[in-house]
């Protein structure tokens, strides 16, 4: 039954099947065909652009990875600088600091005996603060530069001057005062 209806439909519309399509129809057909081809080309271009962007992203991630790897390799040398002074300079610093601290304790005890020695102690402490400030600056410079010999010598000289000042004040305040008292 369905086949009969189909055959009847074809016979009734035979004139439409026998006609050649108009040029307008052909133009529409070719236009749609052309659009479809351009869409495929654009898809190819989009895929090409996508591949380009993927390549750029891969290159950037590779550069970041290399930079990270290099920074990890440099970390031990940076850590050495962050550690501070060399062992030798730390020993020198601790020696002078211990000697100065011992003498300063004695000076503080001697200075409490008279107002003139207290004034002298205040002036000495001001000079010691300046020397300590300079020593800290030199120490920071040494840590940053990693062992500059001129800075090392200046640092050691600063510690010596500080210690000599403390020794001189100890001599003037405590030793001479004890000599005067014993005589």
Buried (B, 14 or more C-beta within 10 A) or exposed (E): EEEEEEEEEEEEEEEEEEEEEEEEEEEEEEEEEEEEEEEEEEEEEEEEEEEEEEEEEEEEEEEEEEEEEEEEEEEEEEEEEEEBBBEEBEEBBEEBBEBBEEBBEBBBEBBEEEEEBEEBBEEBBEBBEEBBEBBEEBBEEBBEEEEBEEBBEBBBEBBEBBBEBBBEBBEBBBEEBEEEEEE
